[in-house]
């Protein structure tokens, strides 16, 4: 970790009294306080999938009239009639990212008027501390002459905007460093919102750099590029950021039965002509054979192969080019079972109802991410959000803002947003931070030349105790 006095100096320089304040909205986070968990074991109500597709129609529509949900439902019904039951992963992929009617590609309901609100939307402090984390790691790694900040699934661009403000406040420190921003975004609607927030809408489509589909210059003069896939981002020393990204990637669901592991599938309900239902595969599937570990003890398992692939790519890039990755999401360390759920209008929503109109999500299995690095990088965490933010100096930042607030309403809003981020019953214990770093970052350079040296390994900012795996 950058020494505490240095980190406080960074905080003071970057965050002092500068920057606008983002106040909390009427917020219900993605896992509402007191919400009952979904059924931990779907095996009992799940029929076995028939060998041939059933007839019938799908999910019951809400009284909305002709809508995107109707179009997505019709699409899914045609697909199910043609192919039979589909995996939960395929269902999620269609409902969220279908080019014509997917939730993220057409809607992307982040914010007060959407379906969920994320930490950056609650308080600017969250993004500012993330910015400090990257600056801290940049210093700890010897101040490389250039770095790319790569955000996966940047939402409305709020988090990047807060980080850019920190970079601007520390412009003198970064004056000799070539900084660029690279956003991986599949949603045309969200990329337009990001461009408006970060550049004022001054962007160029289809730039000469063919791997990027859009580029612009931030309000503080830093180049920004947009891509549809992490593989399109140019190689180079990079800091990666994935905030509430992995939870939306498609998952496969598996259930242990008396006949062995079976995959949970989505099918048409033959008895209710306007509903979808979950069924179990009649035999093992390729996913069952490949994704269930022999030592697995749980009876219900969710696996996100796409998350594993992305983590492998990040680990390979960090191993080859240097940098670090910070993952912030809600999840577990290989202990939970059924976490698949939907959110619409800030409330829990039936995952099979009105596909394309709700956010579908599942908790991130950090033990799986750790395994999929295949030892190419060191991993830290997961640790609770409240621990990470406390280690990063959120209490100091709150005191600065409170001292500079001139009215009672502002102070109450600041305290409310702090509570949302830190309270264990709100986001404090539900969200976790997880990091990938080069092995040499955590190795004491003195040990190579002076084996007798007993100087401690410098810890990484935000992670109080190194959980090196």
Order of alpha helices (4+ residues) and beta strands (2+ residues): alpha-beta-alpha-beta-alpha-alpha-alpha-beta-alpha-beta-alpha-beta-beta-beta-beta-beta-beta-beta-alpha-beta-alpha-beta-beta-beta-beta-beta-alpha-beta-alpha-alpha-alpha-beta-alpha
